[in-house]
Amino acid sequence: MNFTNFIPFFPGITIRQALLSTGLVDFGPAGFIRNVAGIPIGDGVEVLLRYNGRVIPQTLLNLPAEPGSIIGLELFYSLTGAIPVPL
């Protein structure tokens, strides 16, 4: 699934506010991403947050966004608990 949204910039807009304004991202009580486009985060589904191509932690969601920035979210299945097997 791939969505592209263009959000109008205003001085002081944060990464969190930009994501909220898409209508596709919800945040939980702790302030972290809870679901994306109705897909719940957790139970093996993780989210990777990119800001202008760089992976950033969700603890930086309240940083101000710059004009022309690109914010990306990548959902993936987590292999938590998996044991790597060398081939």
C-alpha positions, 0 to 999 in steps of 0.5 A: 500500500502506498499513499502520498499526501501533500500537507500545507506548510506553516511555521512551527508545524511539527512532524507529528502535526503533519502526520496527523493532518493526513488523517492516516496516522493515529497516536497512542496515549504515550505519543507514539504511532498507534496505527497507520491507515487502519493497520495497528502497530504492534503484534509483529507489525512495526513502523519505521519513520523517515524524515528527508530520507533519514530514519529517526526515532519517534521521540523526535516527532515534536521537532519542527518540520522544514518547508519541502520536507518529506516524511515517510512511514514504512510498515514491516513485519518484525522478526522479534524472537527469531533466531538467525541461522547462518547459511 
